[in-house]
């Protein structure tokens, strides 16, 4: 923990030195998926972003408790306080139990995350498993005078809260102006003001997902679960709360208000938000219908895709941009990422085969410090990747016989490249991700090319050319080197 990490705090709108409340322990809560459909590229970005945070904090020596929730109740259509529950609607359309929908898509989400090499969180609580705690939290807010009951539902009183606190501090919205232009709803609606939000909703007769409460048989509001589960598992005050930028308002703004109302203080020290994935400048999302699922990326089965893309290509594509910058999707951009990742992995594999010389004639000094500095500057992965590619140039220079590297520098270079490529960026390479069948196929190609080398040595050009041409027809790129050969698919 000698390195000083600075992260951008959405609340203060500036980079701040990261100082955990109870070092070396760090508590981090990240909003997970609402499980009523397959994960898409927009879901991959926060998962990979906070996997990076998790990995880097661990690397710095912190003991991280990482909580990422599963929303399986209370998330209504259009993220509003009216309409049908997204999961209940899916269950009705498919004639299944809501929890069948939840289990099915949770399993598929986990499978997609595993493919992307996203580490599982320490705790993955479900909203439906914490109904009792959510009811108690609502009672605390009512007792504090910041909520009101209406027709069996309970709503947060934003106007009253805003008089003693600042509703809008995270998003920068001027709630005073909004309240001034919002007329009273004259009993036409359960809410007193349109800015008020649901803490507990009375279930209509047709609503499947319901639990008993002091106010009605119903279900919790969408915003409530994160305040409750975050403080349950990380304490009334914890270090980091993360999620996509689209959650800043209203979701995270409401969380701050709920926690402050119930506990008398804010819970979160650092708010971190990744930016959006866009398609032609428009946010990718289920509600907009412009999303591409991760499975469609892996199979290439979508009209906007020119080919399948591996999970590591998707991960590399996301890490090439700073987490707070927008990423505009295109098939062409993914093809470029695929080529970049291939160059990185190829160089990394060459590194493992380099032979040490008497001295170092290539520039590899300071790579570790440069990468650490970039990561400590708000997790600047594009700079880290650029530094890694500079190292690849040096590796290729030695590989091509145009430079040398000492044993000490070679060992350091191997250590740094493994640390940042595999452990921190979380990129699987062919070296670290081979099974027995892949290994056998590699050995078979090596055997063929060894036979080709023997044919060349015996001046049997016909056999040598036949092997090379046939492999090329199958998609193999073979290069002759001073030490023998190299190949890739």
PyMOL commands that set and color helices and strands:
alter all, ss='L'
color gray80, all
select helices_A, chain A and resi 41-59+77-79+86-94+98-115+127-143+158-164+175-180+224-234+245-263+294-299+311-319+331-353+367-376+381-399+407-424+436-457+461-473
alter helices_A, ss='H'
color red, helices_A
select strands_A, chain A and resi 6-9+14-17+25-30+63-68+147-150+153-156+197-202+218-220+238-244+268-274+277-279+282-283+327-329+477-481+484-488
alter strands_A, ss='S'
color yellow, strands_A
deselect
rebuild
show_as cartoon
